[in-house]
Amino acid sequence: MATTINDLVLVHIDEKPGFYARIEDVSPDVKPGWWGVKLLVLTVPLEVYTWILEEAQINGAPFTMGGTPVRLEKVVSPVLRDAAAAEPRQKAPASAPAVQTKEPAKGGNVVSLLDRKKEK
């Protein structure tokens, strides 16, 4: 499963979880086969790092920075993971057109934060 723009990653530093980040951009570096990866680091305050990585490193292969082991691990939301596990894996025929429906998503309840404020 390839890691790409808008994916969340857990960055492991020295083989321990270090911080979460969202991949904001991936652009070609001047060195062939390398990419400038812009990470929005989810800390307080927010920070933006740009690392030059190979595609395998973006997808989880370990590497070092200044001799320190680093690894990106793609994070999949438990909501998406559970939904994917619940749906049967069926492939649509190659000739079938994509269908968009306007039906609301089924699942959890919608809670209005505005209504919650009024109750207090």
C-alpha positions in Angstrom: 0.0 0.0 0.0 1.7 3.2 -1.2 2.0 6.2 0.9 0.9 9.5 -0.8 -0.2 13.1 -0.3 -2.7 13.6 2.6 -1.8 10.2 4.2 -1.0 10.2 7.9 2.2 8.6 9.0 3.7 7.7 12.3 7.4 8.6 12.3 9.6 6.2 14.2 12.8 7.7 15.6 15.5 5.3 16.9 12.9 2.4 16.5 10.4 4.1 18.8 7.2 6.0 17.9 8.2 9.7 17.6 5.4 11.8 16.1 2.5 11.8 13.7 2.6 13.8 10.5 0.5 14.3 7.4 2.2 14.2 4.0 1.4 17.6 2.4 3.4 17.3 -0.8 5.7 15.0 -2.7 7.8 16.6 -5.5 10.7 15.3 -7.5 14.2 16.2 -6.2 17.0 17.2 -8.4 18.6 13.9 -7.7 16.9 11.2 -9.9 14.9 8.7 -7.8 14.6 11.0 -4.8 11.6 13.0 -3.6 11.0 16.1 -1.6 8.5 15.1 1.0 6.8 17.9 2.9 5.4 16.7 6.3 3.0 18.6 8.5 4.2 17.5 11.9 1.2 17.2 14.2 2.7 18.8 17.3 2.0 21.9 19.3 2.9 24.2 17.6 2.5 22.6 14.1 5.7 22.4 12.2 6.5 21.6 8.6 9.6 19.5 7.6 10.8 18.7 4.1 12.8 15.5 3.9 14.5 14.2 0.7 13.6 10.5 0.5 13.5 7.6 -1.9 10.2 6.1 -2.8 10.9 3.0 -0.7 11.6 5.2 2.3 8.3 7.0 1.8 6.6 3.6 1.8 8.2 2.4 5.1 11.7 1.3 4.3 14.0 2.2 7.2 16.7 4.9 6.7 19.0 7.0 8.9 19.3 10.7 9.5 22.6 11.7 11.1 23.1 8.0 12.1 19.7 7.8 13.8 17.3 5.1 12.5 14.1 6.6 11.1 11.0 4.9 9.5 7.6 6.2 8.2 4.6 4.0 8.9 1.4 4.7 7.1 -1.5 5.1 9.5 -5.0 3.9 8.5 -7.9 5.3 10.5 -9.7 2.6 12.5 -13.0 3.8 11.0 -11.8 3.2 7.5 -10.1 -0.1 8.5 -13.3 -1.4 10.1 -15.4 -0.3 7.2 -13.1 -2.0 4.7 -13.1 -5.2 6.7 -16.9 -5.2 6.9 -17.4 -4.8 3.1 -17.1 -7.8 0.9 -14.3 -7.6 -1.6 -16.0 -7.4 -5.0 -14.5 -6.0 -8.2 -16.8 -4.2 -10.6 -16.5 -5.3 -14.2 -13.9 -3.2 -16.1 -16.6 -1.8 -18.4 -19.0 -0.7 -15.6 -19.2 3.1 -15.2 -18.6 4.6 -11.8 -21.9 5.4 -10.0 -22.3 8.2 -7.5 -25.2 8.2 -5.1 -26.5 11.0 -3.0 -27.7 8.7 -0.2 -26.3 9.6 3.2 -23.6 7.3 4.6 -24.9 4.6 6.9 -23.3 4.1 10.2 -23.0 6.2 13.3 -25.2 9.0 14.6 -24.6 12.7 13.7 -24.3 14.8 16.8 -24.8 18.5 16.4 -22.2 20.5 18.4 -24.5 23.5 18.2 -27.3 21.6 19.9 -24.9 20.4 22.6 -24.0 24.1 23.4 -27.7 25.1 23.7 -28.3 22.3 26.3 -25.6 23.6 28.7 
